[in-house]
């Protein structure tokens, strides 16, 4: 069944997730910081005939509102609201389905998530759908019971307005906008691997409340590291799925799983993870570099234009070269090229449900 192009939520989101799992592919979840990256994601998705997840970290949302806004909390809230409104307005015109999501929110950022749910409740009352499709709570630093009880509280609010919750069990190494943990190649990194028993506990508590997904850690790390520092073990995902399925006599891969720290990951490990019910893979570090690399090349190729308005030797005007749109578009094109690769790796090219 085809879905209406634009931002999806509720049953449409469920259908999108199920299509990914049944089809053995995943959607790219791309962190964005402004209209340039948001538009690049939608353009890349349209080019690849793929649906996509656009997400914002708290810092990305704050940047969207403007670094000059004095109240940083207000900027994080209003930036996320403004970004969502931008996507709601344009996504359907790109002809693809878009999932709107916020990324890692630890304990100190729970008020940010609650404030955004306030906005989704108002949007739902006015339009019959929430502003965001889903939010993430990353309470992996907390005791498992504290983590899950807070997740249950938040999901109880969200379920009433057709929203989904992403939770984190186990710790994803590295850092994402101030949330995360550094890795030590010489240390015991058992905390980087989710315990299937914790996943089962989450399933039993949250599944009666509403729709949720699990960012289960299987050695994945934010950012890119020297080869050998990160040991991915996708079989942990398989074991978690198997425990839930056996305990509750469900169909295969009952959990909706998320792959964090996707940048720089081995392609074979990505492919294996997809077979275990992963429907979403985050990408941020690689797209940041792709944008900057392409923008840097443009500046190198037009070096004089970034020093002089008019060439001091022959009087050539450089307005067309230093026009900010040229530099930003070069960055967008690099961003898009990296997403083309990601869509191919995830097997989602040509799989859009928009019709």
Buried (B, 14 or more C-beta within 10 A) or exposed (E): EEBEBBBBBBEBBBBBBEBBBEEEBBBBBBBBBBBBBBBBBBBBBBBBBBBBBBBBBBBBBBBBBEEEBEEEBEBBBBBBBBBBEBBBEBBBEBBBBBBBBBBBBBBEBBEBBBBBBBBBBBBBEEEEBBBBBBBBBBBBBBEBEEBBEBBBBBBEBBBEBBBBBBBBBBBBBBBBBEBBBEBEEEEEBEBBBBBBEBBBBBBEBBBEBBBBBBBBBBBBBBBBBEEEBBBBBBEBBBBBBBBBBEEEEBEEBBBBBBBBBBBBBEEEBBBBBBEBBBBBBBBBBBBBBBBEBBBBEBBEEBEBBEEBEEEEEEEEEBEEBBEEEBBBBBBBBBBBBBBBBBBEBBBBBEBBBBE
